[in-house]
Amino acid sequence: MASFKQGSGKRVAVVGGGVIGCLTALYLHRLGAKPIILEKGNAGRESSWAGAGILCPIHPWLYPDSFTHLVDTSLSMFPEMNAMLEEQSGLKTEWQSCGLMIPMFADDRIHHREDALAWSERFGWKVEELDSRQTCEFESTMSSQVEGSLLWPEVGQVRNPRLLAAVKQALANAQVPIREQAEVIAVGKNGMGDVSSVELAGGETIEVDAVLLAAGSWSGEFARQIGLELPVEPVKGQVVLLKDEPGKVKHIIKHDDVYLVPRIDGHILVGASMERVGFQPGTTESVVNNLLEATYRITPGLKDAEVIEQWMGFRPGSPDGMPYLGPVDGHPGLFVATGHYRNGVALAPGTADIMSRWILGEAPSIDLSDFRVNRPVVSLDKVGFPAGA
Ligand SMILES: Cc1cc2nc3c(=O)[nH]c(=O)nc-3n(C[C@H](O)[C@H](O)[C@H](O)COP(=O)(O)OP(=O)(O)OC[C@H]3O[C@@H](n4cnc5c(N)ncnc54)[C@H](O)[C@@H]3O)c2cc1C
């Protein structure tokens, strides 16, 4: 890949310095292009920093098959991406395969078993069914009320802030410019109607050959400013961080109202609310208490875990839960990679690989029509937007 120089010199403005923008810029650089990342705040501090880093969609069986194909494509690129990042940055991302468990209780709100098993078999995801005793042996903090569980032993996770630190360091070492506090407010075109510049708040204009819109939750707003309809909206997620002995929780545990993601050093990330409240910042006591109550109900063995802190992030939501990827009709040179909603980290290497090549003229090798920018707005129950406040 490193010798692939199709993009020699093409100047690409990447609007947004989250995992999608930063990683795509790094891949553009590898292909010989000249990306510049323009970030209105600090790069890698929004959703990409806040998320849980689970490398499997929450309930993937609820999405169209094309989504699983995209997920599988992206996950297959993790080993290469991680090795490249760790080598180029000298930092560890804490990418690991820890497995994901869905415990089952008599009063569950969501019943997954049949759909989950059928989806796993169809797409070749290894899954095991455990009875109550085995579940408690695998996870010692689990409630004895558990009736059994499904376990995907190969599901992985990555620690978001470390992933972002590695991507940013790799960009810095490759001398890819990241301009922070640089809000893009407009996209300029030349006499032929091709994208030719971006304008920053403050008046500076930067000449480019292409623009990638990767502005996360702000992408819908930004698109409207340039006359484009893109139904991307923030979906707020609150998270609580616990600390216990390393290894006390072994797998990612996902249940109706909560998931637990155990980090290597004993931190356990408890997530996450789904709130359609616009860009309302801050955490709320009631949501944090709900997350903790759900945790203690499912895994009472964590009652003594220390509560360290809480935070929130804005997921770039889309009505059908799926990202928007590709060029924009009527705007030659403008590309979009956004709306990754609950799955932007899992989809990051696939997105970066596909989009970097696409921007440089290489059509994707998998069918991405379900992710096209001008697709009809279809609201998908359970994976699309939650009900408003
Ligand atoms: C609580 C929570 C849990 C999650 N859990 C998971 C998970 O387990 N697995 C998973 O795969 N995903 C998860 N996600 C989702 C994932 O984090 C996102 O899909 C992903 O980070 C989106 O990346 P992004 O780069 O598109 O957006 P962001 O990280 O939000 O980055 C967008 C950037 O664009 C910048 N920007 C916006 N407008 C402009 C402008 N006009 N000019 C310049 N810059 C601009 C913003 O400041 C921001 O830094 C979770 C998210 C949250 C909040």
Ligand as a Chemical Component Dictionary entry (heavy atoms), coordinates in Angstrom:
data_LIG
# 
_chem_comp.id                   LIG 
_chem_comp.type                 NON-POLYMER 
_chem_comp.pdbx_formal_charge   0 
_chem_comp.three_letter_code    LIG 
# 
loop_
_chem_comp_atom.comp_id 
_chem_comp_atom.atom_id 
_chem_comp_atom.alt_atom_id 
_chem_comp_atom.type_symbol 
_chem_comp_atom.charge 
_chem_comp_atom.model_Cartn_x 
_chem_comp_atom.model_Cartn_y 
_chem_comp_atom.model_Cartn_z 
_chem_comp_atom.pdbx_ordinal 
LIG C1  C1  C 0 -21.089 7.503  24.260 1  
LIG C2  C2  C 0 -20.662 7.012  22.910 2  
LIG C3  C3  C 0 -20.379 5.658  22.745 3  
LIG C4  C4  C 0 -19.953 5.174  21.500 4  
LIG N1  N1  N 0 -19.581 3.874  21.389 5  
LIG C5  C5  C 0 -19.102 3.422  20.212 6  
LIG C6  C6  C 0 -18.616 2.098  20.108 7  
LIG O1  O1  O 0 -18.606 1.356  21.086 8  
LIG N2  N2  N 0 -18.138 1.676  18.912 9  
LIG C7  C7  C 0 -18.103 2.502  17.812 10 
LIG O2  O2  O 0 -17.658 2.063  16.757 11 
LIG N3  N3  N 0 -18.572 3.761  17.897 12 
LIG C8  C8  C 0 -19.064 4.245  19.045 13 
LIG N4  N4  N 0 -19.525 5.512  19.153 14 
LIG C9  C9  C 0 -19.657 6.304  17.938 15 
LIG C10 C10 C 0 -18.353 6.866  17.449 16 
LIG O3  O3  O 0 -17.654 7.444  18.520 17 
LIG C11 C11 C 0 -18.656 7.914  16.348 18 
LIG O4  O4  O 0 -19.441 7.340  15.329 19 
LIG C12 C12 C 0 -17.362 8.425  15.732 20 
LIG O5  O5  O 0 -16.487 8.882  16.714 21 
LIG C13 C13 C 0 -17.667 9.545  14.742 22 
LIG O6  O6  O 0 -16.439 10.094 14.331 23 
LIG P1  P1  P 0 -16.408 11.438 13.524 24 
LIG O7  O7  O 0 -15.001 11.706 13.178 25 
LIG O8  O8  O 0 -17.406 11.360 12.407 26 
LIG O9  O9  O 0 -17.013 12.531 14.526 27 
LIG P2  P2  P 0 -16.338 13.376 15.715 28 
LIG O10 O10 O 0 -15.402 12.579 16.506 29 
LIG O11 O11 O 0 -17.443 14.056 16.439 30 
LIG O12 O12 O 0 -15.469 14.447 14.934 31 
LIG C14 C14 C 0 -16.048 15.441 14.130 32 
LIG C15 C15 C 0 -15.178 16.672 14.271 33 
LIG O13 O13 O 0 -15.585 17.657 13.321 34 
LIG C16 C16 C 0 -15.366 18.920 13.901 35 
LIG N5  N5  N 0 -16.148 19.912 13.150 36 
LIG C17 C17 C 0 -17.492 20.017 13.084 37 
LIG N6  N6  N 0 -17.849 21.027 12.261 38 
LIG C18 C18 C 0 -16.713 21.577 11.799 39 
LIG C19 C19 C 0 -16.422 22.659 10.911 40 
LIG N7  N7  N 0 -17.403 23.367 10.322 41 
LIG N8  N8  N 0 -15.134 22.963 10.662 42 
LIG C20 C20 C 0 -14.131 22.258 11.233 43 
LIG N9  N9  N 0 -14.350 21.223 12.094 44 
LIG C21 C21 C 0 -15.623 20.873 12.358 45 
LIG C22 C22 C 0 -15.817 18.729 15.346 46 
LIG O14 O14 O 0 -15.295 19.707 16.200 47 
LIG C23 C23 C 0 -15.285 17.322 15.627 48 
LIG O15 O15 O 0 -14.004 17.352 16.243 49 
LIG C24 C24 C 0 -19.896 6.055  20.391 50 
LIG C25 C25 C 0 -20.174 7.406  20.560 51 
LIG C26 C26 C 0 -20.544 7.889  21.818 52 
LIG C27 C27 C 0 -20.797 9.345  21.982 53 
# 
loop_
_chem_comp_bond.comp_id 
_chem_comp_bond.atom_id_1 
_chem_comp_bond.atom_id_2 
_chem_comp_bond.value_order 
_chem_comp_bond.pdbx_ordinal 
LIG C1  C2  SING 1  
LIG C2  C3  SING 2  
LIG C2  C26 DOUB 3  
LIG C3  C4  DOUB 4  
LIG C4  N1  SING 5  
LIG C4  C24 SING 6  
LIG N1  C5  DOUB 7  
LIG C5  C6  SING 8  
LIG C5  C8  SING 9  
LIG C6  O1  DOUB 10 
LIG C6  N2  SING 11 
LIG N2  C7  SING 12 
LIG C7  O2  DOUB 13 
LIG C7  N3  SING 14 
LIG N3  C8  DOUB 15 
LIG C8  N4  SING 16 
LIG N4  C9  SING 17 
LIG N4  C24 SING 18 
LIG C9  C10 SING 19 
LIG C10 O3  SING 20 
LIG C10 C11 SING 21 
LIG C11 O4  SING 22 
LIG C11 C12 SING 23 
LIG C12 O5  SING 24 
LIG C12 C13 SING 25 
LIG C13 O6  SING 26 
LIG O6  P1  SING 27 
LIG P1  O7  DOUB 28 
LIG P1  O8  SING 29 
LIG P1  O9  SING 30 
LIG O9  P2  SING 31 
LIG P2  O10 DOUB 32 
LIG P2  O11 SING 33 
LIG P2  O12 SING 34 
LIG O12 C14 SING 35 
LIG C14 C15 SING 36 
LIG C15 O13 SING 37 
LIG C15 C23 SING 38 
LIG O13 C16 SING 39 
LIG C16 N5  SING 40 
LIG C16 C22 SING 41 
LIG N5  C17 SING 42 
LIG N5  C21 SING 43 
LIG C17 N6  DOUB 44 
LIG N6  C18 SING 45 
LIG C18 C19 SING 46 
LIG C18 C21 DOUB 47 
LIG C19 N7  SING 48 
LIG C19 N8  DOUB 49 
LIG N8  C20 SING 50 
LIG C20 N9  DOUB 51 
LIG N9  C21 SING 52 
LIG C22 O14 SING 53 
LIG C22 C23 SING 54 
LIG C23 O15 SING 55 
LIG C24 C25 DOUB 56 
LIG C25 C26 SING 57 
LIG C26 C27 SING 58 
# 
